[in-house]
Amino acid sequence: MPKRFFNFILYEKMNNYIIRLDSQRLGYGKVVLSNPSKTHIPQGITVVFGENGSGKTTLGNILAKGKNAYGNRITFRNDINSIRILAFTDIHALSGMEAQYQSQRMEATMNDMVPTVREIMGTKIHDPKMMELSYILNINDVIDKKINYLSSGELRKLLIINALLDNPDVLILDNPYIGLDPVSRCELNNMMEKLKEDGLSIILILCDAADIPIFTDAVITLDNLTISQSIQDKRQISDIRNHDFEESSLDINILKSRSGNLKTDHKISFSIIDGHIRYGERQILKNINWEVKKGEKWVLTGSNGSGKSLLLSLICADNPQAYANDITLFDRKRGSGESIWEIKDAIGYVSPEMQLFFKSNSYIKEIIAQGLRNSLNKYLPLTDEEITETEIWMRILGISHLADRRFTELSTGEQRLVLVARAMIKQPALLVLDEPLHGLDARNKKRVIKIVNDLTERNGSSLIFVTHYENEIPDCVSNTMALTKR
């Protein structure tokens, strides 16, 4: 190929952009990204990919809101006027009545004034596009539900639809697959392919290369707050998607044993007989019978909206309807005089809801160390022994560098690792992990799964592990509880 013709093709490719980043340094909030290649974003589907803490969400915010921050120089194609960004933390933003604490949406009397989806959407509910997208994403049955009673997956779909009804020129989706079951993931991919054909450009912010859709037009990688050049070669994109990260070398045996937290004298960690949850006319759970014996390892599965998180709320003392159910925890009948704090002190718990409502502004090392304390003594000064154990856990989870940062300063994935460490550090009798791999990159997913396997085998803890994906289930799991959406 003549050099002149090759240069012409390269010139055309570089000028086929919707957004061009002209600054070598780009900032938003407290984070500054390096942009040595002065990268550009083409028409179609672009993936911004990188490991946890690499700066992906910062780049998304720069594109959507940071044109005039830090002296950023960004050029938008003439027809690009509206850019919307949606993130994991936005899932309670639609109602304008965000719950103030995690269990509020489970308290029926606290939700009397919460609007339904129909009321929130207003005139948009009659837009033919609303109905079309609702059927594509399979949430046409939520129209008359109160917004607080939607699952995180249903809320995420509704947010995407609401944004699309405003007809943006570019839609940025930060980790859009979080909380979606496999069917919902396929539905979202099908919708994005259709939107691409209709001329909408979409930017996906992803931390796991396996999530990169096959119809991706370009990939921009971030590593240590540095932006790469836009990669548009299909073979290179495929290589990124199929890259396999090695497992980290971990030694759980360096941990001090905390057998006192295991309640070694019990036989049944949890059981429920004819379990049920109802809100108004809607029966979410019915005739649930489940027993988790001491040391058993279970996976809890079910499609979006099937009630997994609500069932866990009965176990972890977050749902008032626990008192209307026949529940046993650690051989003790629920409601027989035990306090909520006694229950919580024996359970290590992580969930997407917990992360959304976690309000602490303490340093990360303090937050993790709080997991060692009982609920009434969390905020006393740390002892030398607690500091040492916290440092070991941060090293095991690869987050030692975050010790002196605050929770709100971290990326979504880094926050999840902190909460996992906080739940595991006390080596509890029952470990309840509700989608613990949400927002984690491939390397950190493998790390957490290995820790779950090693810790529960060493201590004999009972485990309830929630995931939509078979490849995420730890090897130690030998029992399955599956819920069906009613």
N, C-alpha and C positions, 0 to 999 in steps of 0.2 A: 504494500500500500504506500503511495507517495506520502512523504512527510507532510506536505501542504494539506493533503486531504485528511490525514490523521489529525492534524491540528484543528482543522475545521470541525471534525466530529467532536473533539474534546471541547472546543469553544461552545458548540451547540449544547453539549451535555451540561457544562458549567452554567449556561444561561437558561436552562430549562428548570427554573427554580420558582417556588412560591414564596420562600423566605431565604434570605441570604444573610449570614452572620458576618459582618464586616470588621468587628473588633477582635483583636487578639486576646482580649480579656473581657469577660462578661460577668456581671454581678447581679445578685438578687438576695435580699435579706443580708445575712452575714457571710454568704458563700460567694467566692469568686472562682469562675472557671477559666481555664486556659484554652484558647482556640487558635492554635498555631496554623491550622490549615484554612482558616476562614471558611468553614464548611457551609454548605447550602442544603436546602431541603426541597426535593423535587415534588411534582404533582403525584398524587396517588397515596400509597400506604408506606409510611416511613416508620421504622422501629428505632427508638432510642434505647440502647441496650448497655447494661453494665452491672457489676456486682453491687451488693448493698453498700451504701455510703459513697458511691462513685460520683454523685452529682446529677443523676438523671432527672429527679423531680425539680431541682433548681433550674435545669435547662428548660423543662416544660413551663415553669413559671416565668422565665425570661421571655420565652416566645409569646406567652399569653398576656403577661402583665408588665414585662420589664423593658419595654422599648425605650423608656425615658429614664431608666435607673442607671446609676454608676457611669453615665456617659456611654452606655451601650449603643453601638451603631448597628442597626438592623434594617435591612431593606426588604420590604414586602412587595410582591407583585401588585400591580395597580388594582386588580380586582379582588385583592384580599383585604377585607375590611373588618370582619368579625372572626375572632378566635375564642373558642371555649375550651376550658380545661376541667376535667373531672378526676377526682382522686378518691382513694379509699376513705379519707376523713370526711368526705362530703355526703355520706349516705343518709345522714339525718337532717340535711339542709333544706329539703323540699318544704317541710311543714311550716318553717318559721317558728316552731314550738319545740325546739330541741330539748330532749330530756336532759336533766341535770345530773342524774346518777344512773348507774348501770341497771338497777332493778326497776326503775320507774315504769318502763313500758309493760312490766309484768303485773302491775298493780291496777286492777280494773277501775277503781274509783279515781285514780290519778289521771286516767285517760278519757274521762267523760267528754272533755272539751276538745280532744284531738280530732282533727278533721279526717274525712275519708279521702281516698285518692281522687274520687270524682270532685269533691269540694275543692281540693288543692289545684287540680288541673283547670278548673273553671271552663271557659269556652273552648279550650284546647281539646276537651274530651270529645267534642263533635267534629274535630278535624279528621278527615278520612285517613290522613297520614298517621294519626294517633292509633286508630284501629288497626291499620296495616302493620305498624311496627309492634304493637302489642301482641298480635297474632304470631308474627315472626319470632318474637322473644318469649312467647308462651306465657304472658302475664295478663291476658284478657280477662282472667277471672278475679283480678285484685281490685277492680274499679270501685267496688263498694266496701272495701276493707278500710279500717282505720290505718293511717300511715304507720303508726307505731307497732302494728301487729304484722307488718311485712317482714319476711326474713331479709338478711343482709343481701342475699343474691337477688331477691325480688326488688329491693330498694335500688340496687345498682342498675338493674335493667331499666327501672322507671326513670332514674336520673338521666340515663343515656337518651331515652326517648324524649324526655322533657327538653334536653339540650338540642336535639335534632329538630324539634318543632320550632325552635327559634332560628332555624336555617343558617347556621354558622358557615363561614367559608372554609374553616379548618377546625376539626375537633381533635383535642388532645385527650387521650385516655391513659391515666396513670395506673398501671397494673390492673387492667379491666377484667382479667380472668379470676381475680381474688373472689372467693365465695361462690363461684359458679360450678355447678355439677357438669359432667361431660356433655350431656345433651345441651345444656344452656351454652356451653362453650362453642359447640358446633353452630347453634342458632346465632350467636353473636358473630362468628366468622362469616356465616352466610349473609348476614345483614351488612357487614362491612364490605364484602365483595360487591353487593348490590349498590351500596352507597358510592363505592369507588367508580362503578360503571356510570352512575348518575353525575359524576364530576366532583364529588366531595373528597377533599384530602383529609386523611386521618393520620395522626401521629400516635403511636403506641409506645408507652414507656414500660419496658419489661426488664426483669432481673434474672429470668431463667431463659436461656437460649432455646430450650425445647418449646417454649411458648410462641416463638416467632412463626407467624402464619406463612404458609407456602406461597401465598399471593403477595408477599411483601415486595415492594419496589426498591427500597433502599434501607440500609442499616447504618446508623451512626453509633459508634461505641464510645463509652466514657470509661476512663481508667484513671483513678487518683485525680479527679476533677479536671481531666484533660479531654477535650472533644476531638474525635478523629474526623478524618475526611469522610464524606458520604460515600458508602459502598453500594454500588448498584449492579455489580456483576452477580448473576444468579448463582454461579458456582461458589463464589466467596461467601455469599449469604447462606448457602447450604452448609458450607464448612463451619460457619459460626453456629448454626442451628444444631449441628450434630456433634459439636465438640463435647467431650466427656471430661468432667473435672475429677481429679483424684480425690479419694477420701482423705481427710486429715488423720494424722496419727494421734490418738487420744489414749490416755491411761486414767480411767475412772478410779483405779485403786489408790491414787494419791489422795483421795478424799477421806476425811475422817468419817467413820460410820456414825449415823445418828439413829440407832435402833429404837430410841425412845419415842420417835415420831411414827413408828410403824404399828403401834397398838398391837403387839404380838399376841395378845390374848384373844383376839376376835376370830370368828370363823367366816362371817358374812360382812364384806365391805359395804355392799349396797344391795338392797332389794326393793322392788315395788310390785304390788299386787293390784291388778285391775286399775292401773294408773290412768289418770284422765286430767285434761286441762281444757277448760271452756272459757271463752270470752264472749259474753252476750249470747247470740244465737249460734256462734261458730264453735264447733267442737274440733279442737286441733289435735288432741291426743285422746285415745279411747282404748280401753282394755289392754293396757301395756303391762306385761308380766316379764320381769327381768331380775335375775339374781347374779351378782358378781361376788364370787367367793374370794377369800383372802388369797392373794398371789396370782389370781387369774388376769389374763391380758385380753382385752376386748377391743374391737374396732366397731364404732357406731357409724352407720351409713344411712343415706336417704337423700332424695332429691331436694332441691331448694324448696323451702316452705313445708317440709314434712314434719318439723317440730323438734329437730335434734337439739338445738340450743335451749329450747324450752324444757325438754326432758332433763338436760344437764342442770338447768336452774333449780329443779327440784332436788337434785343431789347436793348441790353446793349451797343450799340455804338462801338462795336469792329470790325464790318465788313463794309468795304467801299461800298459794294453792297447795303447797306441800302439806299443810295441816289438814287438808281435805282428802289426803291420799294415805294409803297404807304403805308407809316407807320405813325401812330399817337401815340404819347406818352404824357400822361397827358393832353389830349385835344389839343395838339399842333402838327401840321403837321411837320414831320421830314424834316429838310432842310429849315425851315422857319426862320432861324436866331439864333436858340438856339445853345449853345456850347455843345461839348461832355461832358464837366465837369458838366454842369447843369443836363444832363441826369443821369450821374453816381451818382451824389450826392443824387438823389431821389430813387436810386435802391440799394438794398442790394443783392450782387451776390456772389455765390460760385460755383466753377466748378473744375473738375479734371485738366483741362488745367491751370487754375489759380494757382493751387497748384504746378504744375510742373515748372512754370515760375516765381514763387514768389521768388524774389532775396534778400529780406531784411535780413540784419544781425542784426537787432535791437532786443532788449529784447522783450519777449512775451507781457508784459504789455503795452509796447509802440506800438506794432503792433496792438493790439486790440483797444487801445485808438484812433488810427488813424481813425478808422471807425466813430468817432464822428465829425471829421473835414470835411470841404469841401476839394475838391481835391487839391486846391492851398495852403492850410495851414496845411498840414498833419504833417510837421516836426518841428513845433514850440514846445517849452517846454510845458509839460503837466501842466494843472491847477489842483488845489486840487480837484475841483469838478469832473474833468475827471478821475483822479486817483481813486476816490471813486467809480464812476460808473463802471470803468473797473474792480475793485476788486469785485464788486457785480456780474458782468457777469462771471468772472473766477470762482467764487464760485458756481454760477448756473450750469456751465458746468463742474464742478469738476476738474478744471485745475489750481487752485490757486498755487499749488506746482511748476508750470512751470513759474511763473511770471518773474523770473530773469534768465531764460535760453534763448538761442537764437534759432531761427526758425530751422536752419540747424542741431541743436543738438537733435531735437525731432523725435519720430517715425512718420510714415506716418499717423497713426490714431490721434496722438496728434496734428500734423500739421493741420489736417482737422478740429479738434475742435477749434483751434485758429482762422482759417479763418471763421468758422461759427459764432463765437463770434464777429469777426470784421464786418461781414455783418449785424448781428442782432442788434448790440449795438446802432445804430442810429435809430432803429425802423422805417424802411423806408416805403415809400408809396407803393412800389412794391418790394417783396422779391422773388428773382429768385434763386432757389436751384437746381443745376444740380448735381444729384447723391450725395447729401450731406452726405449720410451714408456710402460712400465708405471707406473701411478700418477701420470702427468702430466696436468695440466688441458689443455684444448683449446689455449690460447694457447702453453703450453710445448711441446706436441706439434708444433705448426707451427714453432716456433722451432728445435727439434732437427732436424726434417726438413730445414729450410732450411740449417742448418749442415752437415749430412751432404752435401747436394747441392753446396754451394759449396766445402767443404773438399776433397772427393774430386775435384771437377772441377779445382780449382786445383793440387792436388798430384799427381794421377794415382795416388792410393792405390787398392789393391784393397779391396773392401767385401763383407762377408757380413752381411746384415741379416735378422734373424728377426722375423717377425710373423705373426699369424693373420688380419690384416685388410688387404684390398687397398688401402683408402684411406690406410693408413699407409705404403705403400711409397714411398720417395723416387723422384723423377722420374729420377734418374741410373741406376737399376737397369734392366738390360736382359736379365738371365738369371735363370732359376728352377731351384732344386733342390727337389724335393718328396719327402718321406718318407711312407711308409705304415706305419701301426701293424701290427705282426706279431701 
